[in-house]
């Protein structure tokens, strides 16, 4: 059932649908983007698209070996549409596949989202940045760029930013991807595609998205500036964030200290993230 929406809200959901349909067409296994699509269609009361997207979500779960999640998705469809032949067939196929296939993880290179059942309280003790044991993703990014021989070891060491954890930054800190772009070592588009291929996180054309400035301002400016991350939209209990470094575990710990929402991550141009942050936190 559609909720009562203002013209602005309806326009935002339509824009979200247009953007994430493009993303999911190029990356059909991206179930987190499909979930966002499903939510947007639900808000607009477009039941046929809700059901169709739910089936795409179930198929994405199957393809990534997450059979229990796929079963839940199909069973939810059948609760509303008990005679849906595609959902019925999907369950039969899962039963056949699950007998011979083991579950495989999705995006094992990164854990840049937290499931709702995880407690914020359990992470608060690790939220304050310290230099001891800091995991800012350097090791994983080294694997992506140096092991692939895209960047020389010496260049990587020079370009990796040293983050000051002793004082809140007053400007957006320049992330690694922007440094290697500025030094003409790797183009931004090439770097983002390489990370996307490794992590399976989709790239978002942030310049075409209407960023929710008020949502972004609800997060600490220092956190967003230091790690060059942008909370750009919300869907129910999920916050959508843009990053250039999906391996940074420190930023996850800091975010877990300030929100209970599920965090959904997307890759985006460092220049576009910085430009939005400069507008948001003047």
Secondary structure as GFF3:
##gff-version 3
##sequence-region A 1 282
A	DSSP	alpha_helix	7	26	.	.	.	ID=ss1
A	DSSP	alpha_helix	31	43	.	.	.	ID=ss2
A	DSSP	alpha_helix	47	63	.	.	.	ID=ss3
A	DSSP	alpha_helix	67	80	.	.	.	ID=ss4
A	DSSP	alpha_helix	85	98	.	.	.	ID=ss5
A	DSSP	three_ten_helix	121	126	.	.	.	ID=ss6
A	DSSP	alpha_helix	138	145	.	.	.	ID=ss7
A	DSSP	alpha_helix	153	159	.	.	.	ID=ss8
A	DSSP	alpha_helix	176	182	.	.	.	ID=ss9
A	DSSP	alpha_helix	188	199	.	.	.	ID=ss10
A	DSSP	three_ten_helix	206	208	.	.	.	ID=ss11
A	DSSP	alpha_helix	213	217	.	.	.	ID=ss12
A	DSSP	alpha_helix	221	227	.	.	.	ID=ss13
A	DSSP	beta_strand	230	235	.	.	.	ID=ss14
A	DSSP	beta_strand	238	243	.	.	.	ID=ss15
A	DSSP	alpha_helix	249	256	.	.	.	ID=ss16
A	DSSP	beta_strand	262	267	.	.	.	ID=ss17
A	DSSP	alpha_helix	270	280	.	.	.	ID=ss18
###
